[in-house]
Amino acid sequence: MAIGRWSVIAIAIGMTCIPGLMAGGDALGEAAPTRIALLGFDLINSSLQPTSPEEMARLRQLDEQLREQLSASGRYAVVDIPTDLQQQIDAEADIRNCNGCERNYARQAGASLAAWGTVQKVSNLILNINLYMENVETGELTFVKSVDIRGNTDESWQHGLSYMLRHYLLKPD
């Protein structure tokens, strides 16, 4: 049985695609997702009300929401932070004031971007969510955005982060 001309062309095209697929991208030239280390959200409570357990739980919910939405976008591959490194981050770091530790942590986790956020509570009515992303190699902030939210509820926090991601970071080109 002879191989037809179209079969030979199809095999040749398929062979040219294999190296791209093996390199982590795809044959159409799309880049592999950017590896990102999520270092978590912190609360800056400048209100007169004490921080509640519900607010601490909301921070963890924001962490998970960010992880899910970045992964689902296909643009980012969220790296797992090893337990020992996470314990070190929890014990040592205030990411906002650590003078570059975020880059070292992300590099150790195998990421090219470090991401972290804050929620600033002015009162139970006025809060804002801030998200930062930094290039591990250059130290350049690649994304900085803040959104104001009204109301200190699970729904308002989730809606605020979702809005930021949908309208700024993950906005279709």
N, C-alpha and C positions, 0 to 999 in steps of 0.2 A: 504494500500500500504506500503510495507516494504522499508526501506532505505537500499540501497546496501552498501557493504563494501567500495567501492570507494567513495561514497557520504559521508560517515562518515569520511573517511580520508581527503577528500577535505574540509569538514567543520572544522575539527581539524586544518588543515594547515591554513585556513582562520582566525580562532580564534587566532592563534599565531601571525599572522601578524598585527592584529588590534592595540595592544599596541604600536608597533613601529610606526605605521602610526599616531596614536594620539600624540605621543611624538615629532613629527615634522620631523622625519627621514623617511626612508622607510623600508620595511620588508627585504630588501636585505643587510642591514647594512650600507647603504650610509649615511654619515653625512648630517645633515641639513646645508644649506648654512650659511656661516659666516656672521654675522650682522656687517655691516661696515657703518661708518659715513663719508661722503665725505665733507671735510671742504674747498674745493675749491683750485684753482690755483691763484698764485700771480705772478706779473711780477717784475723781478729784471732788471732794465734798467741801464746797465753800459756803454751804447753807448753814442755817442755825439748827437744822434737824440732824440728829445722829444718823449714821449709815445703818440701813436696815438689812436684815438677812435676805429680804426679797430683792434688794438692790444688788447684793453680792451674787444671788442666783441669776439675776438679769445679765450681769457681766459674763457669766459662764454661758448663758443663752446666746449672747452676742458672739462669743468665741465660736460656738457651734454654727450659728447662722452664717458667719463669715466663711468658715471652712466649707460649709455646704455650697454656698453660692459661688465661691471662687472655683471650687472643683467642678461644679455643674456647668460653669461657663466654658470649659475646655481651654481657656487661656492660661490657667494656672494649675500646677500640680503641687498640692499642699504636702510638704514633707512631714514625716513623723519625727517628732523630737524625742530622742531616747530618754528613758526615765531618769537616768543619772544627770543628763544635761538639764532636763526640766526641773529637777530638784535644785540644781545649781542656780538656775534662773530664778526660781521662787525664793531661794535663800539670799541671793546677792543683789538682784537687779531691781532698780527702779528705772525701767527702760527710758523714761523721760529725762533722766539726769545721770546716765551712766557713761557718758563720753565715749560712745562707740561700741559699747558691749553688745548692742543688738546685732551689729555686723559680725562680731566674733561668734555669737551664738548661732546665727543663721549659717555662717560658713561651716561651723562644726556639724550642723545638721545636714549639710549638703545642699543648701539652697543658694540661689543667686539674688534673692530679695528677702529682706526682713520686713515684716509688717507687725504693727501694734496699734493700739487705739486707747483712747480715753473717753470717759463720759464725765463731763463736768456738771455737777448738780449745784445750781445757784439757789434753787428752791424746789419744792415739789411741783411747781408749775413750769419752771424754766430750767431746761437742761440742754446740753449740746453733746453731740457725738463727734469725735475727731478720729480720723484714720490716717496713718502714716505708712508709707512704703519707701524703703531705702535700698539702693543698689549696694550689695555686699562688697564689691570690688572698689567702687569709686566713692562711696559714701554719699552719692547724690540722692536727694529725695526725689523719687519718681512720681509720688502721689501724696498730696496733702489736701485734705478736705474736711470741712466741718459742716454739720447740719444742726439746726436748732430744732428741738422738739418741745412740745407743750404737753405736760402731764407726765407723771412718774408711774407709768404702768407697763406691764409686759408688752402690751400692744403698741404703745407709743415708742418704746425703745426699738422693737423689731421693725416697725414701720420706718423709723428714722434711718436705720442702717440699710434697710432694703431700698429706700429712696436714694440714698447716697450711691449705692452700688449700681442701681438701675440707671440713674441719670448722669452719673459721672464716670466711675471706674469701668463698668461693664457696658456702657452705652455702645450700641453698634456703631461701627465706623461709617 
